[in-house]
Amino acid sequence: MKQPVPRITQPPEELKRLLTAETDVQKHQRLQALYLLQTQQARTRQQVAQLLGVHRNTVRRWLAAYARGGIPQLLTIAKAPGKSPLLSEAAQQALRERLAQPQGFASYKAIWQWLRQEYHVPIAYKTVHKLVRYRLHAKLKVPRKAHIKKP
């Protein structure tokens, strides 16, 4: 079923001003779709889609968002929540404090075992290494072997 293009209430000058001020590419494309329709450079969703290089259903979603809530709704870009972390914030804080102590941990395996015993977290060794090394930016405080003749 063909739905009519919603009526755009903003004048072309205001849309042009918003276009030049917008730095986000996704939001810029959405505003440009409105501008093309308002200035009669495109009359249908299909024409807008061809000019912007997107699918016509994408333009349909943009215009539906505009019809629901105007420009603020159109410029709202949803972000996926992502996977929740295996370690709670309290466990991460306890790990930070434990790593800050002078004795620290002897190995990543010791950290892995400590987390499993204290917090009962089924976490992989590789995940523990990534967490400690790259997210917490911590290094193990273990003296490495040196040759006896080395000064």
C-alpha positions as CSV (number, residue, x, y, z in Angstrom):
1,M,0.0,0.0,0.0
2,K,1.4,3.3,-1.1
3,Q,1.5,5.9,1.7
4,P,1.7,9.6,1.0
5,V,4.9,11.5,1.8
6,P,4.3,13.4,5.1
7,R,3.9,17.2,4.9
8,I,7.2,18.9,5.8
9,T,6.5,22.0,8.0
10,Q,10.0,23.5,8.1
11,P,10.9,26.0,5.4
12,P,13.8,25.2,3.0
13,E,16.0,27.9,4.6
14,E,15.7,26.3,8.0
15,L,16.5,22.9,6.6
16,K,19.5,24.3,4.7
17,R,20.7,25.9,8.0
18,L,20.3,22.6,9.8
19,L,22.1,20.7,7.0
20,T,25.2,23.0,7.1
21,A,25.4,22.8,10.9
22,E,25.1,19.0,11.1
23,T,28.4,17.1,11.3
24,D,27.1,13.5,11.8
25,V,26.7,11.8,8.4
26,Q,23.7,9.8,9.3
27,K,21.8,12.8,10.6
28,H,22.9,14.8,7.6
29,Q,21.4,12.3,5.2
30,R,18.1,12.4,7.0
31,L,18.0,16.1,6.9
32,Q,18.9,16.1,3.2
33,A,16.0,13.8,2.5
34,L,13.7,16.4,4.0
35,Y,15.4,19.2,2.1
36,L,15.1,17.3,-1.3
37,L,11.3,16.8,-0.7
38,Q,10.7,20.3,0.5
39,T,12.5,22.0,-2.4
40,Q,10.8,19.6,-4.9
41,Q,14.1,18.2,-6.2
42,A,12.5,14.8,-5.4
43,R,8.8,14.0,-5.2
44,T,8.8,10.4,-4.1
45,R,10.6,8.1,-1.6
46,Q,12.1,6.3,-4.6
47,Q,13.6,9.5,-6.0
48,V,15.0,10.5,-2.6
49,A,16.5,7.0,-2.1
50,Q,18.2,7.1,-5.5
51,L,19.6,10.6,-4.9
52,L,21.0,9.6,-1.4
53,G,22.1,6.1,-2.3
54,V,19.9,4.3,0.2
55,H,17.0,1.9,0.0
56,R,13.5,3.3,-0.4
57,N,12.5,1.5,2.8
58,T,15.1,3.4,4.7
59,V,13.6,6.7,3.4
60,R,10.2,5.4,4.5
61,R,11.5,4.8,8.1
62,W,13.0,8.3,8.2
63,L,9.8,9.9,7.0
64,A,7.7,7.8,9.4
65,A,9.9,9.0,12.3
66,Y,9.5,12.6,11.1
67,A,5.8,12.2,11.0
68,R,5.8,10.8,14.5
69,G,7.9,13.5,16.2
70,G,9.3,16.0,13.8
71,I,13.0,16.8,13.5
72,P,14.0,15.7,17.0
73,Q,12.5,12.2,16.3
74,L,14.1,12.1,12.9
75,L,17.5,12.8,14.3
76,T,17.3,10.3,17.1
77,I,19.6,7.4,16.1
78,A,19.1,4.3,18.2
79,K,22.1,2.4,19.5
80,A,22.1,-1.2,20.4
81,P,22.7,-1.9,24.1
82,G,25.5,-4.4,23.5
83,K,26.4,-7.4,25.6
84,S,26.5,-7.0,29.4
85,P,29.9,-7.5,30.9
86,L,30.7,-10.8,32.7
87,L,32.3,-9.1,35.6
88,S,30.2,-6.7,37.7
89,E,31.4,-3.2,38.4
90,A,32.1,-4.2,42.0
91,A,34.2,-7.2,40.9
92,Q,36.2,-5.0,38.5
93,Q,36.8,-2.4,41.2
94,A,38.0,-5.1,43.6
95,L,40.3,-6.4,40.9
96,R,41.7,-2.9,40.3
97,E,42.4,-2.5,44.0
98,R,44.0,-5.9,44.2
99,L,46.2,-5.1,41.2
100,A,47.3,-1.8,42.8
101,Q,48.7,-3.6,45.8
102,P,52.4,-4.1,45.9
103,Q,52.3,-7.9,45.9
104,G,49.8,-8.0,43.1
105,F,49.3,-11.3,41.3
106,A,51.9,-13.8,40.2
107,S,50.2,-14.6,36.9
108,Y,47.1,-14.2,34.8
109,K,46.1,-17.7,35.9
110,A,46.2,-16.6,39.5
111,I,43.8,-13.7,38.6
112,W,41.6,-16.1,36.8
113,Q,41.5,-18.5,39.8
114,W,40.9,-15.6,42.2
115,L,37.9,-14.3,40.2
116,R,36.4,-17.8,40.0
117,Q,36.8,-18.4,43.8
118,E,35.7,-14.9,45.0
119,Y,33.0,-14.0,42.5
120,H,32.0,-17.4,41.0
121,V,32.3,-16.0,37.5
122,P,32.6,-18.5,34.6
123,I,35.2,-16.4,32.8
124,A,37.7,-17.6,30.2
125,Y,41.5,-17.1,30.8
126,K,41.7,-15.1,27.6
127,T,39.0,-12.8,28.7
128,V,40.9,-12.2,32.0
129,H,44.0,-11.4,30.1
130,K,42.3,-8.9,27.8
131,L,40.5,-7.3,30.8
132,V,43.6,-6.8,32.9
133,R,46.0,-5.9,30.2
134,Y,43.9,-3.8,27.8
135,R,40.9,-2.5,29.7
136,L,42.4,-1.9,33.1
137,H,45.9,-1.2,31.7
138,A,47.6,-3.1,34.5
139,K,50.7,-5.2,34.4
140,L,51.6,-8.1,36.7
141,K,54.1,-7.2,39.4
142,V,56.4,-10.2,39.1
143,P,60.2,-10.1,38.9
144,R,61.4,-11.9,35.8
145,K,64.3,-14.2,35.8
146,A,67.6,-12.6,35.0
147,H,71.0,-14.2,34.3
148,I,73.3,-14.2,37.4
149,K,76.1,-12.5,35.6
150,K,73.9,-9.7,34.4
151,P,74.6,-6.5,36.5
